[in-house]
Amino acid sequence: MLQPIPYLSFNGNCEEAMQFYEKVLAGQLAPMVRFSDMPCPSDAPAMDPARARLVAHARLMLEGGGMLFAGDCPPSIPYEGVKGVSMTISYDTVEQAQKVFRDLSEGGKVTMPMGDMFWAQAAGMCLDKYGVSWSVNGALKPVV
């Protein structure tokens, strides 16, 4: 089955963000690939030490086989923030959703408080401290 995998870009704080998501989403973070780990041509100029420590690729494995990928923007691509997308996660229970919502919104901004909606017994939206928009649902309802 084809399953899109979100790939988030960060501005030098990918490692911190992915460790936060690992904790909040109860995932398992694979070893991160840094720019210094990537092969480069022998005649390439020396890599800037600040860039070398940045994350080229990170993978967070989530319950049920879901994944979240991320990396720091390379210097050749200007970082413009995360725009036009919201990460949506749904939990079986209201309690699970409320806990994750509370943790994701800590240090960020609640854009829609958690409440009863026509599609879920609990749903809320927030912008986390890394600028990523989240929609969190608990106990989905049948929608006709």
N, C-alpha and C positions, 0 to 999 in steps of 0.2 A: 504494500500500500504506500502510495506517495504521501509523505508527511513533510510539510515545510518546516524548516528549522530557523527560528529567529537568530539573527547574527547582529549583536549590538556593538556599536563602536563607542570608544571612550577616548578621552583626552588626557591619557597618561595615568589614569586611575583604574584601569581594567582589573588589575589584580585585586585591589581593595573591593571593588564592586562585586566581582565574582565570588570572593570569599564571603561577602555579605549575603549574596543570593544562595550560596551553598548552605549557610546556616538557616536563613529564613525559610527556604523552600525544601529543606531537608534533603538536599541532593548530594551527589558525590562529584567533586571537582577532579578532573584528570590533570596530570602534570601539564603545566602551561609551557607553551613554546614561546621563547623570547626572540626578539629580532636577532640577537647575537647567536642563537641556535640555528638560524637559517643559513643554508649554503649560499655563498656569493662567489662571483668570479675572482680568480686570483689577482687580476689587475684592477679590481675595484678599490676605490679609496677606503681608507680606514673608517670604520663606523664610529660615529659620534657616541661616546660612552653613555650619554643621557638616553639616546635612542636604543642602544644595545639592551638596556634593562627592561624596556617596554615589552608588553605582551603582544606577540604577533597572532597568537591563537589560544583560546581557552575553551574548554568544553565542560559543561555541567550536565551530568546525567541525572534525570529526575525520575521519580516513582512512575511506574507504568511504561517506561521506555522513552519518555519525552526527553528532549535535549534543548539546551540553550548554549549558543556559541557567542563568543565575543572576542574583541581585540582592541588594542589602542590604534588610533589612526596613524598611519605612517606620515612622516613630515611632508610628503608630496601631496597629501590629500588634506585640505583644510577641514578642521573639525567644526561642524555646524550644529552639534547637539542632536538629540534624538527627536525627530519631528514626524508627524503624520502617521504614527502607529501607536497602538496600545497593546501591551502584553495582557492577555486574558487567561486567567486560571480559574478552574472550578473545582470545588471540593464537595465531598458527599455530605458533609454536615455543616451547619451554620457555625458551630464552635471552631472547626478547623479554619474556615474562611475568615472568621473574626480575628483569630490569632495571627494569621498570615497578613491580613490587611493592617492590623495594628503594627506589626513588625516592619512591613514594607513602608508604611507612611511615617515611621519615626524619623525625624530629621527632614522630612519632605513636606508635602502639602496635600491635605485631603481635598479632592475636587468634587466628590459626591460622597457624603457620609453613608456608612453601611446601613441598609434598610431593606424592608420587604419590597420586592418588585414583582412584576407579572411573570418574569422568567426564572426567578429564584427567591427562596425564602430570605436570603440575605445577599445583597450586592452592594459594592462600593467601588469608588475610583479614587486613585491617588497618583501623585507624582512623587517618586522616591527621591532620596537625597542625591542621586546621581543623574536626575533629570529624565528618568524613564517613567512613562505612564503605565499604570497597571489598572486592570479591571478584575476584581476578585468576586467570585460567586460562591455561594454555599447552598446546598440542597436545591438543585435545579428543579423547576416545575415543568410539566408538559406544556408546550406552547403550540397552539393550533394555528 
